[in-house]
């Protein structure tokens, strides 16, 4: 049976049961006090005593039973018809939700229920479904855009490799060492990109074991690893922070700190720039902040830096060039650890990136 039919039968059953209870009350509290014997004699038209009339309990029952049965039949019909109409009106929002579900099942995620009316359970369900569709639409669009970008980024080194091999095949006098060096560099970039994609996929799927991690120690390890790069580029790193315990993956959190500090070093002033790394412990959260000096960035550009394959104002060329997934990986890992990522342009130039993670109790 459909839900509407079940509700209809339930409404009708309640009404009929109410009628039965009312009749039972009449019987228990009224009819049982009516005597069965003769209690009144009616005179005839001449005033002489006539045949006795006995309005006993049986007479009342015979007079009352047909009308009670008629009323019960009316209550049953009224309950069925009224219940069917009432159930239909109450379940009308479910019809819209069902239609939206079937539309979403076909792959169209742009449809919204936008249910009007009071804030009852159906409204909450419809609003929750609309929020889910909006998030799914955003995630699907992000995945499609990411897949397209990843395909382009992976195709580029393969195309360059194929071109170098074709040129080498047509030029027997070409320097083999130079060719091997360029092929090795291109292959290294492709490997870095593939590893970054794997880290990003792992973070998106949250396929990692959680354990207690001291974020300050993880950040210190990342700083020590990248200190030679900072010295090579003439960048000074300033660190500060207290022990800060969070719950998560040590490897992924190290990736967060490494990516942020690496980006801050690479995207810095040509000479004499600084990178500030701080770990602050709050009452309920731990915040890792990495700020660097550099050129002034617009809000429009800053808003796109967490998108995959974005490298700031231009593509970085050199030995330490990234694959454009640094902040995208940071964003994904932060989200997988139930944290928040904030990217802000500094007024004097450069960038300030903050990762807020729940504090491990």
Rosetta silent file (secondary structure, phi, psi, omega in degrees, C-alpha in Angstrom):
SEQUENCE: XXXXXXXXXXXXXXXXXXXXXXXXXXXXXXXXXXXXXXXXXXXXXXXXXXXXXXXXXXXXXXXXXXXXXXXXXXXXXXXXXXXXXXXXXXXXXXXXXXXXXXXXXXXXXXXXXXXXXXXXXXXXXXXXXXXXXXXXXXXXXXXXXXXXXXXXXXXXXXXXXXXXXXXXXXXXXXXXXXXXXXXXXXXXXXXXXXXXXXXXXXXXXXXXXXXXXXXXXXXXXXXXXXXXXXXXXXXXXXXXXXXXXXXXXXXXXXXXXXXXXXXXXXXXXXXXXXXXXXXXXXXXXXXXXXXXXXXXXXXXXXXXXXXXXXXXXXXXXXXXXXXXXXXXXXXXXXXXXXXXXXXXXXXXXXXXXXXXXXXXX
SCORE:     score description
SCORE:     0.000 S_00000001
   1 L     0.000  147.219  176.878    0.000    0.000    0.000 S_00000001
   2 L   -74.480  163.149  178.744    1.093    3.543   -0.653 S_00000001
   3 H   -63.513  -36.732  179.566    1.765    5.950    2.184 S_00000001
   4 H   -63.595  -42.202  179.027   -1.275    7.958    1.187 S_00000001
   5 H   -66.905  -39.199  177.975   -3.524    4.897    1.437 S_00000001
   6 H   -62.828  -42.839  178.025   -2.012    3.951    4.776 S_00000001
   7 H   -65.578  -39.042  178.194   -2.654    7.439    6.120 S_00000001
   8 H   -60.312  -48.533  178.500   -6.203    7.380    4.761 S_00000001
   9 H   -63.741  -34.045  178.606   -6.961    4.090    6.484 S_00000001
  10 H   -67.220  -45.206  178.080   -5.358    5.409    9.648 S_00000001
  11 H   -61.255  -47.570  179.965   -7.481    8.564    9.649 S_00000001
  12 H   -61.322  -40.238  179.029  -10.651    6.564    8.933 S_00000001
  13 H   -63.522  -39.485  178.402   -9.758    4.056   11.629 S_00000001
  14 H   -64.434  -43.075 -179.240   -9.276    6.792   14.189 S_00000001
  15 H   -65.229  -46.057  179.880  -12.624    8.371   13.335 S_00000001
  16 H   -63.609  -41.999  179.202  -14.485    5.033   13.457 S_00000001
  17 H   -62.882  -38.486  176.779  -12.785    4.086   16.699 S_00000001
  18 H   -61.893  -41.987  177.627  -13.791    7.438   18.169 S_00000001
  19 H   -63.741  -40.821  178.505  -17.413    6.770   17.163 S_00000001
  20 H   -62.780  -41.925  179.060  -17.322    3.303   18.707 S_00000001
  21 H   -64.176  -38.429  177.331  -15.966    4.727   21.937 S_00000001
  22 H   -63.964  -41.970  177.110  -18.722    7.332   22.003 S_00000001
  23 H   -64.425  -37.512  178.470  -21.361    4.610   21.557 S_00000001
  24 H   -64.204  -38.567  177.729  -19.697    2.597   24.270 S_00000001
  25 H   -63.079  -41.829  177.599  -19.902    5.581   26.588 S_00000001
  26 H   -60.129  -42.372 -178.671  -23.628    5.918   25.802 S_00000001
  27 H   -68.708  -45.189 -173.679  -24.146    2.259   26.583 S_00000001
  28 H   -70.978  -40.055 -171.469  -22.081    2.161   29.763 S_00000001
  29 H  -104.524   -1.703 -178.202  -23.267    5.393   31.302 S_00000001
  30 L  -130.382  -60.948 -171.803  -26.815    5.713   29.955 S_00000001
  31 H   -66.025  -30.327 -176.380  -28.599    2.658   28.593 S_00000001
  32 H   -71.812  -13.990  177.658  -27.663    0.330   31.415 S_00000001
  33 H   -91.629   -3.039  178.094  -29.606    2.546   33.845 S_00000001
  34 L   -82.957  126.639 -177.129  -32.864    2.237   31.853 S_00000001
  35 L   -72.752  160.963  179.473  -35.149   -0.392   33.478 S_00000001
  36 L   -91.599  -15.981 -176.147  -36.581   -3.324   31.565 S_00000001
  37 L   -86.824  178.804  179.000  -40.101   -3.200   33.198 S_00000001
  38 L   -75.519  131.719  178.225  -43.185   -1.043   32.534 S_00000001
  39 L  -129.327   -0.229  178.542  -42.846    2.439   34.002 S_00000001
  40 E  -157.717  140.151  174.585  -45.596    4.430   32.199 S_00000001
  41 E  -115.713  129.840 -179.670  -49.123    3.832   30.802 S_00000001
  42 E   -94.731  129.126  176.616  -50.420    6.079   28.043 S_00000001
  43 E   -75.399  160.306  177.645  -54.241    6.853   28.064 S_00000001
  44 L   -83.161 -170.839 -176.051  -56.298    6.635   24.885 S_00000001
  45 L   -67.209  -29.031  179.574  -58.042    9.582   23.214 S_00000001
  46 L   -82.040   -1.737  179.892  -61.101    9.274   25.543 S_00000001
  47 L    89.505    1.442  179.093  -58.917    9.515   28.575 S_00000001
  48 L   -85.221  150.905  179.823  -59.339    5.921   29.500 S_00000001
  49 E   -58.627  131.776  179.584  -56.345    3.885   30.421 S_00000001
  50 E  -105.157 -165.773  179.189  -54.912    2.281   27.312 S_00000001
  51 E   -68.058  139.497 -178.049  -52.456   -0.459   26.574 S_00000001
  52 E   -68.000  138.294  175.310  -49.265   -0.013   28.491 S_00000001
  53 E  -103.573  131.077 -173.545  -46.235    1.332   26.610 S_00000001
  54 L  -115.039   87.717  176.120  -42.955   -0.110   27.722 S_00000001
  55 L   -81.941   68.737 -177.058  -40.033    2.173   26.754 S_00000001
  56 L   -88.995 -170.506 -177.464  -37.497   -0.223   28.176 S_00000001
  57 H   -62.556  -37.500 -179.855  -33.881   -0.795   27.263 S_00000001
  58 H   -64.768  -39.502  177.624  -34.752   -3.019   24.307 S_00000001
  59 H   -63.083  -43.421  178.730  -36.957   -0.306   22.789 S_00000001
  60 H   -63.960  -38.789  179.100  -34.198    2.235   23.123 S_00000001
  61 H   -65.108  -41.135  179.433  -31.708   -0.141   21.589 S_00000001
  62 H   -66.856  -33.443  178.504  -34.005   -0.828   18.615 S_00000001
  63 H   -77.649  -31.605 -174.802  -34.513    2.884   18.103 S_00000001
  64 H   -87.842  -34.609 -173.457  -30.867    3.752   18.639 S_00000001
  65 H   -60.072  -47.665 -179.410  -29.051    0.897   16.836 S_00000001
  66 H   -62.276  -42.502  179.789  -30.092    1.729   13.204 S_00000001
  67 H   -67.329  -36.042  176.365  -29.254    5.367   13.611 S_00000001
  68 H   -64.903  -39.712  178.586  -25.965    4.484   15.300 S_00000001
  69 H   -66.096  -39.685  177.325  -25.133    2.132   12.417 S_00000001
  70 H   -62.303  -43.475  178.778  -26.000    4.841    9.903 S_00000001
  71 H   -64.706  -37.866  178.555  -23.811    7.316   11.720 S_00000001
  72 H   -65.836  -38.707  176.980  -20.938    4.804   11.867 S_00000001
  73 H   -64.879  -40.021  177.797  -21.222    4.240    8.125 S_00000001
  74 H   -64.360  -42.888  178.123  -21.179    7.982    7.575 S_00000001
  75 H   -61.705  -37.726  178.788  -18.126    8.350    9.804 S_00000001
  76 H   -64.322  -47.446  179.657  -16.378    5.586    7.855 S_00000001
  77 H   -65.058  -44.055  179.586  -17.066    7.215    4.485 S_00000001
  78 H   -62.028  -40.191  178.861  -16.205   10.645    5.835 S_00000001
  79 H   -65.363  -40.396  179.815  -12.966    9.315    7.307 S_00000001
  80 H   -67.697  -49.256 -178.362  -11.942    7.629    4.048 S_00000001
  81 H   -67.127  -50.033  179.867  -12.738   10.582    1.792 S_00000001
  82 H   -63.631  -39.389  178.080  -11.477   13.233    4.182 S_00000001
  83 H   -64.900  -38.931  178.780   -8.404   11.184    5.032 S_00000001
  84 H   -63.518  -43.797  179.342   -7.593   10.655    1.345 S_00000001
  85 H   -67.855  -45.257 -178.152   -7.813   14.401    0.631 S_00000001
  86 H   -64.414  -42.411  178.808   -5.946   15.370    3.772 S_00000001
  87 H   -64.606  -37.489  178.491   -3.196   12.800    3.184 S_00000001
  88 H   -62.857  -42.008 -179.950   -2.822   13.989   -0.402 S_00000001
  89 H   -69.203  -37.987 -179.507   -2.345   17.586    0.694 S_00000001
  90 H   -70.128  -34.007 -177.045    0.080   16.629    3.438 S_00000001
  91 L   -92.424    3.268  179.453    2.157   14.417    1.139 S_00000001
  92 H   -58.308  -39.935  177.078    2.226   16.878   -1.771 S_00000001
  93 H   -60.580  -31.915  178.876    5.759   18.076   -0.835 S_00000001
  94 H   -64.684  -30.395  177.418    6.985   14.488   -1.066 S_00000001
  95 H   -64.448  -42.160  177.248    5.873   14.421   -4.699 S_00000001
  96 H   -65.081  -39.715  179.446    8.122   17.398   -5.462 S_00000001
  97 H   -65.807  -40.263  178.086   10.989   15.802   -3.591 S_00000001
  98 H   -63.635  -42.901  177.851   10.511   12.541   -5.491 S_00000001
  99 H   -62.133  -40.875  178.436   10.491   14.375   -8.821 S_00000001
 100 H   -65.769  -36.622  177.682   13.681   16.203   -7.874 S_00000001
 101 H   -63.972  -44.166  179.216   15.284   12.896   -6.869 S_00000001
 102 H   -66.666  -35.752  176.737   14.434   11.305  -10.203 S_00000001
 103 H   -65.004  -41.893  179.000   15.733   14.376  -12.033 S_00000001
 104 H   -67.013  -31.926  179.275   19.002   14.192  -10.101 S_00000001
 105 H   -65.667  -23.559  177.921   19.260   10.474  -10.870 S_00000001
 106 L   -81.309   -4.437  178.863   19.405   11.308  -14.567 S_00000001
 107 L   105.597   -5.188  178.947   22.525   13.411  -13.965 S_00000001
 108 L   -89.884  109.453 -177.365   20.906   16.859  -13.814 S_00000001
 109 L  -103.510    3.062 -178.940   22.040   18.449  -10.540 S_00000001
 110 L   -84.427  -11.585 -178.464   20.944   22.008  -11.289 S_00000001
 111 L   -73.541  141.066  177.198   17.295   21.332  -10.349 S_00000001
 112 L  -129.124  146.208 -179.740   16.118   22.645   -6.958 S_00000001
 113 L   -75.457  -45.596  179.296   12.936   21.896   -5.024 S_00000001
 114 L    49.867   55.219 -175.874   12.644   25.391   -3.492 S_00000001
 115 L   -73.049  132.118  175.886    9.713   24.272   -1.325 S_00000001
 116 L   -92.519  172.815  175.312    7.490   27.013    0.058 S_00000001
 117 L   110.374 -172.937 -177.016    5.429   26.928    3.210 S_00000001
 118 L   -69.608  163.778 -178.535    6.086   26.649    6.932 S_00000001
 119 L   -83.172   63.018  179.188    9.317   25.318    8.335 S_00000001
 120 L   -91.959 -167.962 -177.590    8.046   21.819    9.049 S_00000001
 121 H   -64.067  -37.492  179.014    9.769   18.459    8.557 S_00000001
 122 H   -66.081  -38.843  178.250    9.052   18.426    4.813 S_00000001
 123 H   -64.437  -42.589  178.118   10.557   21.901    4.431 S_00000001
 124 H   -63.323  -40.790  178.381   13.664   20.822    6.324 S_00000001
 125 H   -64.211  -43.671 -179.878   13.940   17.710    4.158 S_00000001
 126 H   -65.777  -42.646  178.874   13.567   19.723    0.945 S_00000001
 127 H   -64.481  -40.682  177.034   16.091   22.355    2.068 S_00000001
 128 H   -63.428  -38.127  178.012   18.539   19.638    3.057 S_00000001
 129 H   -67.272  -39.544  177.527   18.080   17.970   -0.328 S_00000001
 130 H   -63.934  -41.012  177.342   18.661   21.285   -2.114 S_00000001
 131 H   -62.959  -40.754  178.294   21.852   21.829   -0.120 S_00000001
 132 H   -63.032  -42.733  178.581   23.014   18.336   -1.018 S_00000001
 133 H   -63.483  -39.609  179.496   22.333   18.959   -4.713 S_00000001
 134 H   -63.843  -43.046  178.678   24.229   22.233   -4.579 S_00000001
 135 H   -67.010  -41.259  177.948   27.257   20.572   -2.992 S_00000001
 136 H   -63.212  -41.727  178.915   27.125   17.665   -5.427 S_00000001
 137 H   -62.797  -41.381  179.326   26.876   20.031   -8.364 S_00000001
 138 H   -66.118  -42.695 -179.527   29.843   22.008   -7.098 S_00000001
 139 H   -67.286  -41.282  178.779   31.918   18.877   -6.480 S_00000001
 140 H   -63.792  -43.618  178.134   31.071   17.352   -9.851 S_00000001
 141 H   -62.531  -39.602  178.793   31.952   20.604  -11.623 S_00000001
 142 H   -65.859  -41.580  179.101   35.210   20.783   -9.660 S_00000001
 143 H   -66.053  -40.085  178.064   36.065   17.169  -10.517 S_00000001
 144 H   -64.678  -43.138  177.650   35.309   17.706  -14.185 S_00000001
 145 H   -64.824  -39.942  178.804   37.434   20.825  -14.261 S_00000001
 146 H   -65.609  -41.978  179.410   40.197   19.039  -12.378 S_00000001
 147 H   -62.667  -40.489  179.035   40.070   16.047  -14.736 S_00000001
 148 H   -65.274  -43.425  178.966   40.311   18.336  -17.746 S_00000001
 149 H   -65.751  -41.813 -179.983   43.248   20.228  -16.250 S_00000001
 150 H   -63.519  -40.586  178.151   44.991   17.025  -15.183 S_00000001
 151 H   -61.537  -41.406  179.209   44.597   15.567  -18.667 S_00000001
 152 H   -66.592  -43.819 -178.283   46.111   18.704  -20.158 S_00000001
 153 H   -66.614  -37.275  178.466   48.983   18.792  -17.674 S_00000001
 154 H   -74.929  -29.380 -179.769   49.807   15.121  -18.182 S_00000001
 155 H   -72.799  -31.329 -176.991   49.543   15.398  -21.950 S_00000001
 156 H   -61.215  -52.453  178.864   52.023   18.276  -22.111 S_00000001
 157 H   -63.983  -33.460  177.795   55.133   16.366  -20.928 S_00000001
 158 H   -66.448  -39.686  178.792   54.193   13.387  -23.049 S_00000001
 159 H   -66.761  -40.437  178.340   53.845   15.587  -26.116 S_00000001
 160 H   -64.069  -42.075  178.456   57.195   17.269  -25.413 S_00000001
 161 H   -60.634  -43.938  179.388   58.840   13.874  -24.954 S_00000001
 162 H   -62.968  -39.092  179.090   57.402   12.654  -28.238 S_00000001
 163 H   -65.169  -43.543  178.546   58.648   15.793  -30.005 S_00000001
 164 H   -62.718  -40.536  179.205   62.166   15.382  -28.612 S_00000001
 165 H   -66.836  -38.972  178.471   62.270   11.759  -29.662 S_00000001
 166 H   -65.722  -41.534  178.821   61.065   12.617  -33.179 S_00000001
 167 H   -65.282  -41.080  179.208   63.691   15.352  -33.513 S_00000001
 168 H   -65.563  -35.262  179.455   66.405   13.018  -32.243 S_00000001
 169 H   -67.947  -32.812 -179.274   65.355   10.332  -34.702 S_00000001
 170 H   -88.388   -9.295 -178.845   65.613   12.778  -37.595 S_00000001
 171 L  -127.088   92.444 -177.618   68.918   14.294  -36.399 S_00000001
 172 L   -66.602  -20.187 -178.681   71.577   11.629  -35.861 S_00000001
 173 L   -90.649    7.128 -177.695   74.141   14.265  -34.841 S_00000001
 174 L   -68.408  145.657  179.770   72.072   15.603  -31.942 S_00000001
 175 L   -67.178  115.388 -176.935   73.752   15.754  -28.545 S_00000001
 176 H   -68.507  -38.838 -179.512   72.554   12.640  -26.707 S_00000001
 177 H   -62.227  -41.981  177.981   73.476   13.962  -23.258 S_00000001
 178 H   -63.683  -41.847  178.467   71.387   17.071  -23.773 S_00000001
 179 H   -61.914  -45.783 -179.975   68.486   14.982  -24.990 S_00000001
 180 H   -63.444  -38.815  178.602   68.712   12.658  -22.005 S_00000001
 181 H   -62.088  -43.903  179.712   68.894   15.613  -19.614 S_00000001
 182 H   -68.906  -39.086  177.506   65.758   17.198  -21.030 S_00000001
 183 H   -65.166  -38.365  178.619   63.926   13.881  -21.086 S_00000001
 184 H   -64.626  -41.405  179.202   64.943   13.238  -17.476 S_00000001
 185 H   -65.229  -44.484  179.282   63.650   16.668  -16.421 S_00000001
 186 H   -64.252  -41.586  179.508   60.356   16.208  -18.251 S_00000001
 187 H   -64.818  -38.114  177.905   59.926   12.731  -16.807 S_00000001
 188 H   -63.673  -41.174  177.402   60.635   14.068  -13.314 S_00000001
 189 H   -63.045  -40.924  179.343   57.934   16.707  -13.743 S_00000001
 190 H   -64.997  -37.721  177.935   55.457   14.051  -14.888 S_00000001
 191 H   -66.201  -43.768  178.083   56.292   11.894  -11.861 S_00000001
 192 H   -59.773  -42.031  179.503   55.843   14.864   -9.518 S_00000001
 193 H   -64.942  -42.396  179.504   52.482   15.619  -11.063 S_00000001
 194 H   -63.924  -43.065  178.326   51.338   12.005  -10.774 S_00000001
 195 H   -63.907  -38.791  177.960   52.394   11.835   -7.122 S_00000001
 196 H   -64.402  -39.293  177.424   50.592   15.098   -6.412 S_00000001
 197 H   -64.027  -38.576  178.475   47.452   13.741   -8.021 S_00000001
 198 H   -66.183  -41.270  177.644   47.680   10.609   -5.869 S_00000001
 199 H   -63.234  -42.840  179.786   48.077   12.689   -2.694 S_00000001
 200 H   -63.144  -42.042  178.611   45.110   14.831   -3.702 S_00000001
 201 H   -65.805  -39.572  179.164   42.959   11.761   -4.380 S_00000001
 202 H   -63.552  -40.749  179.344   43.968   10.216   -1.066 S_00000001
 203 H   -68.755  -41.563  179.982   43.010   13.365    0.802 S_00000001
 204 H   -61.630  -37.571 -178.238   39.682   13.692   -1.029 S_00000001
 205 H   -85.066   -6.959 -179.464   38.737   10.114   -0.158 S_00000001
 206 L    55.522   37.087 -179.086   39.939   10.498    3.466 S_00000001
 207 L   -90.948   69.430  178.770   41.668    7.141    3.168 S_00000001
 208 L  -150.874  154.032  178.970   44.112    7.617    6.026 S_00000001
 209 L   -88.981  139.263  179.856   44.433    6.598    9.649 S_00000001
 210 L   -93.228  141.557  174.019   44.185    9.298   12.300 S_00000001
 211 E  -150.890  168.779 -179.062   46.621    9.652   15.158 S_00000001
 212 E   -74.073  129.191 -175.319   47.794   12.355   17.534 S_00000001
 213 E  -132.118  134.740  173.573   50.177   14.742   15.776 S_00000001
 214 E   -89.123  107.313 -174.938   52.124   17.713   17.121 S_00000001
 215 H   -64.781  -30.162  179.613   51.640   20.283   14.367 S_00000001
 216 H   -67.796  -37.710  177.509   54.549   22.406   15.605 S_00000001
 217 H   -68.976  -38.830  177.618   56.980   19.490   15.219 S_00000001
 218 H   -62.881  -42.958  179.012   55.630   18.721   11.764 S_00000001
 219 H   -64.793  -40.168  178.501   56.072   22.370   10.767 S_00000001
 220 H   -62.875  -39.286  177.100   59.607   22.416   12.156 S_00000001
 221 H   -62.978  -40.950  178.625   60.470   19.342   10.086 S_00000001
 222 H   -65.214  -38.951  179.296   59.142   21.035    6.954 S_00000001
 223 H   -63.995  -44.492  179.842   61.174   24.176    7.703 S_00000001
 224 H   -63.509  -36.298  179.833   64.380   22.191    8.154 S_00000001
 225 H   -67.192  -38.515 -175.258   63.776   20.357    4.890 S_00000001
 226 H   -95.667    1.833 -179.705   63.242   23.565    2.908 S_00000001
 227 H   -60.742  -41.108  176.458   65.892   25.653    4.641 S_00000001
 228 H   -59.938  -38.977  177.663   68.524   24.982    1.918 S_00000001
 229 H   -64.298  -40.202  178.407   66.083   26.187   -0.735 S_00000001
 230 H   -64.543  -42.838  178.373   65.405   29.344    1.263 S_00000001
 231 H   -64.370  -37.722  179.171   69.133   30.028    1.660 S_00000001
 232 H   -63.159  -36.265 -177.507   69.683   29.446   -2.045 S_00000001
 233 L   -96.043    6.709  177.997   67.027   32.019   -2.926 S_00000001
 234 L    69.355   32.008 -178.119   68.075   34.492   -0.239 S_00000001
 235 L  -107.240  133.212  179.001   64.849   34.111    1.771 S_00000001
 236 E   -98.394  132.054 -179.403   64.842   34.292    5.566 S_00000001
 237 E  -105.939  126.257  177.174   62.452   32.015    7.478 S_00000001
 238 E  -112.474  126.011 -176.642   61.093   33.150   10.841 S_00000001
 239 E  -122.551  149.920  174.673   59.351   30.532   12.980 S_00000001
 240 E  -161.200  152.843  178.605   57.403   30.645   16.241 S_00000001
 241 E   156.681  162.318  179.128   54.880   28.483   17.972 S_00000001
 242 L  -113.175  164.876  175.431   53.983   26.257   20.900 S_00000001
 243 L   -54.543  131.063 -175.873   53.216   22.528   21.018 S_00000001
 244 L  -138.107  110.942 -176.399   49.914   22.008   19.248 S_00000001
 245 E   -94.408  128.550  175.786   48.240   18.601   19.211 S_00000001
 246 E  -132.138  167.612  178.334   45.815   17.690   16.436 S_00000001
 247 E  -108.208  124.286 -179.854   44.279   14.465   15.170 S_00000001
 248 E   171.593 -161.389 -179.525   45.160   13.393   11.658 S_00000001
 249 L   -94.458  121.918  178.437   47.714   11.893    9.317 S_00000001
 250 H   -59.619  -39.494 -178.382   51.342   12.906   10.022 S_00000001
 251 H   -66.415  -43.250 -178.940   52.308   12.436    6.371 S_00000001
 252 H   -70.418  -38.662  177.699   49.450   14.546    5.028 S_00000001
 253 H   -67.497  -34.528  173.456   49.933   17.288    7.624 S_00000001
 254 H   -64.296  -36.796  176.859   53.635   17.359    6.756 S_00000001
 255 H   -63.363  -38.235  178.037   52.565   17.749    3.135 S_00000001
 256 H   -61.628  -51.982 -178.598   50.443   20.751    4.143 S_00000001
 257 H   -63.084  -40.569 -179.260   53.305   22.479    5.950 S_00000001
 258 H   -64.713  -44.705 -179.467   55.773   21.630    3.184 S_00000001
 259 H   -63.235  -43.792 -178.095   53.532   22.931    0.413 S_00000001
 260 H   -65.008  -45.794 -178.496   52.784   26.187    2.227 S_00000001
 261 H   -69.428  -38.469  178.228   56.400   26.921    3.093 S_00000001
 262 H   -62.201  -45.711  178.004   57.634   25.883   -0.375 S_00000001
 263 H   -62.002  -40.222 -179.035   55.123   28.201   -2.045 S_00000001
 264 H   -65.495  -32.736  178.743   56.064   31.017    0.326 S_00000001
 265 H   -75.321  -47.632 -175.226   59.746   30.627   -0.586 S_00000001
 266 H   -68.086  -42.760 -178.661   59.298   30.269   -4.340 S_00000001
 267 L   -93.990   62.699 -177.015   56.721   33.061   -4.686 S_00000001
 268 L  -128.075 -176.987  177.015   58.785   35.631   -2.800 S_00000001
 269 L   -65.401  151.528 -179.719   60.850   38.705   -3.510 S_00000001
 270 L   -55.247  -40.831 -179.295   63.878   38.122   -5.748 S_00000001
 271 L  -143.011  141.693  172.473   66.269   38.929   -2.893 S_00000001
 272 L    74.262   19.934  178.027   65.955   39.494    0.807 S_00000001
 273 L   -77.722  167.372  179.397   62.417   38.243    1.230 S_00000001
 274 E  -130.244  152.852  174.815   61.068   36.746    4.430 S_00000001
 275 E  -128.558  125.675  179.615   58.737   33.896    5.315 S_00000001
 276 E  -107.645  124.738 -179.268   56.917   33.867    8.647 S_00000001
 277 E  -122.575  118.441 -179.124   55.730   30.510    9.999 S_00000001
 278 E  -131.165  145.998  174.222   53.668   30.457   13.195 S_00000001
 279 E  -124.078  114.127 -177.257   51.670   27.808   15.021 S_00000001
 280 E  -112.207  137.821 -179.558   49.084   29.217   17.438 S_00000001
 281 E  -107.347  123.033  177.070   47.038   27.155   19.879 S_00000001
 282 L  -104.048 -171.135 -178.745   43.525   28.259   20.717 S_00000001
 283 L   -69.059  -37.948 -177.185   40.892   26.917   23.049 S_00000001
 284 L  -124.757   -4.457 -174.851   39.379   24.596   20.448 S_00000001
 285 E  -144.398  165.203  176.076   41.631   24.868   17.413 S_00000001
 286 E  -124.161  133.486 -175.131   45.201   25.054   16.189 S_00000001
 287 E  -120.496  122.280  172.072   46.180   27.537   13.482 S_00000001
 288 E  -101.106  121.470 -177.891   49.196   27.217   11.181 S_00000001
 289 E  -121.086  128.475  176.754   49.943   30.522    9.454 S_00000001
 290 E  -124.423  120.416 -179.584   52.510   31.002    6.689 S_00000001
 291 E  -126.508  144.453  179.920   53.065   34.527    5.383 S_00000001
 292 E  -136.712  161.481  171.580   55.602   35.764    2.856 S_00000001
 293 L   -87.399  160.787 -179.005   56.723   38.977    1.221 S_00000001
 294 L   163.926 -168.572 -179.514   56.237   39.462   -2.481 S_00000001
 295 L   -74.512  159.360 -179.754   54.380   41.401   -5.086 S_00000001
 296 L   -71.406  138.696 -178.080   50.881   42.696   -4.464 S_00000001
 297 L  -118.056  140.997  177.941   48.101   40.304   -5.427 S_00000001
 298 L   -79.779  159.461  178.015   44.544   41.168   -6.386 S_00000001
 299 H   -63.100  -36.047 -179.868   41.536   39.626   -4.664 S_00000001
 300 H   -62.908  -42.492  179.709   40.471   38.004   -7.923 S_00000001
 301 H   -68.783  -42.398 -179.534   43.793   36.223   -8.253 S_00000001
 302 H   -61.100  -35.542 -179.033   43.885   35.170   -4.593 S_00000001
 303 H   -65.779  -20.204 -177.885   40.422   33.634   -4.936 S_00000001
 304 H  -100.755   -3.288 -172.823   41.720   31.259   -7.637 S_00000001
 305 L   -68.132  -25.370  179.361   44.958   30.154   -5.964 S_00000001
 306 L   -85.248   -1.536  176.238   43.376   27.104   -4.307 S_00000001
 307 L   -77.359  148.092 -179.930   42.134   25.836   -7.668 S_00000001
 308 L   -60.478  143.500  174.363   44.177   23.014   -9.225 S_00000001
 309 L    65.264   28.958  171.088   47.027   23.969  -11.563 S_00000001
 310 L  -101.847  132.101 -175.952   47.121   27.620  -10.503 S_00000001
 311 L  -124.644   38.679  178.348   50.644   28.982  -10.016 S_00000001
 312 L    78.981 -141.906 -174.726   50.115   32.593   -8.979 S_00000001
 313 L   -73.974  -22.610 -179.533   50.671   35.358  -11.468 S_00000001
 314 L  -160.516  169.915  177.122   52.504   33.152  -13.921 S_00000001
 315 L   -72.646  139.376 -178.119   53.958   29.706  -14.384 S_00000001
 316 L   -93.391  127.585  178.175   57.147   29.146  -12.447 S_00000001
 317 L  -113.588  137.195  179.788   60.074   27.814  -14.420 S_00000001
 318 L   148.015 -176.503 -176.688   63.146   26.416  -12.741 S_00000001
 319 L   -68.229  -25.739 -176.720   64.412   23.506  -10.746 S_00000001
 320 L  -108.958   25.579  179.208   61.854   24.027   -8.010 S_00000001
 321 L   -66.586  139.106  178.612   58.850   24.655  -10.214 S_00000001
 322 L   -88.775 -178.638  179.158   55.651   23.192   -8.875 S_00000001
 323 L  -105.994    6.668  177.416   52.884   21.414  -10.702 S_00000001
 324 L    82.255   17.299 -179.714   50.180   23.854   -9.673 S_00000001
 325 L  -117.544    7.524 -175.295   48.605   21.589   -7.058 S_00000001
 326 H   -57.849  -60.215 -178.549   50.243   22.952   -3.901 S_00000001
 327 H   -72.934  -27.827  175.539   47.377   24.949   -2.439 S_00000001
 328 H   -63.803  -40.765  177.216   44.797   22.604   -3.966 S_00000001
 329 H   -67.050  -41.841  177.987   46.369   19.747   -2.004 S_00000001
 330 H   -59.689  -43.876  179.713   46.489   21.907    1.129 S_00000001
 331 H   -62.385  -44.657 -178.586   42.811   22.733    0.717 S_00000001
 332 H   -66.796  -43.233  179.636   41.850   19.090    0.226 S_00000001
 333 H   -66.089  -40.653  178.152   43.914   17.826    3.175 S_00000001
 334 H   -61.557  -43.759  178.851   42.574   20.598    5.407 S_00000001
 335 H   -64.984  -37.075  178.651   39.008   19.727    4.457 S_00000001
 336 H   -67.795  -23.308  177.311   39.710   16.027    5.083 S_00000001
 337 L   -97.539   17.673  177.122   40.881   16.950    8.599 S_00000001
 338 L    60.362   36.520  179.813   37.678   18.964    9.236 S_00000001
 339 L  -112.251 -175.680 -179.608   39.606   22.238    9.124 S_00000001
 340 E  -126.887  142.719  179.117   39.374   25.589    7.383 S_00000001
 341 E  -116.243  130.766  178.201   41.743   27.236    4.912 S_00000001
 342 E  -126.395  127.243  179.999   42.046   31.012    4.571 S_00000001
 343 E  -121.158  118.614 -176.336   44.100   32.692    1.845 S_00000001
 344 E  -132.170  142.743  175.042   44.519   36.464    2.093 S_00000001
 345 E   -81.906  136.126  178.038   46.665   38.982    0.255 S_00000001
 346 L   -80.018  142.835 -177.673   48.914   41.087    2.483 S_00000001
 347 L   -58.918  -36.821 -178.849   48.519   44.865    2.105 S_00000001
 348 L   -87.717    2.779 -177.818   52.238   45.375    1.509 S_00000001
 349 L   113.489  150.493 -178.114   52.531   42.487   -0.902 S_00000001
 350 L    96.438 -168.828 -172.071   52.767   38.755   -0.549 S_00000001
 351 E  -137.538  149.257  174.028   50.337   36.212    0.802 S_00000001
 352 E  -126.059  119.791 -179.065   49.077   34.971    4.154 S_00000001
 353 E  -118.249  127.341 -178.725   47.736   31.425    4.322 S_00000001
 354 E  -121.698  132.058  175.878   46.128   30.063    7.508 S_00000001
 355 E  -115.468  115.752  179.976   45.151   26.470    8.187 S_00000001
 356 E  -105.654  122.062 -177.953   42.820   26.018   11.169 S_00000001
 357 E  -121.926  147.854  177.748   42.440   22.480   12.498 S_00000001
 358 E   -63.602  138.546 -179.397   40.393   21.153   15.422 S_00000001
 359 E   -75.618  137.079 -179.592   42.468   20.745   18.557 S_00000001
 360 L   -79.497  120.866  179.765   42.949   17.176   19.741 S_00000001
 361 L   -85.682    0.000    0.000   41.447   16.767   23.180 S_00000001
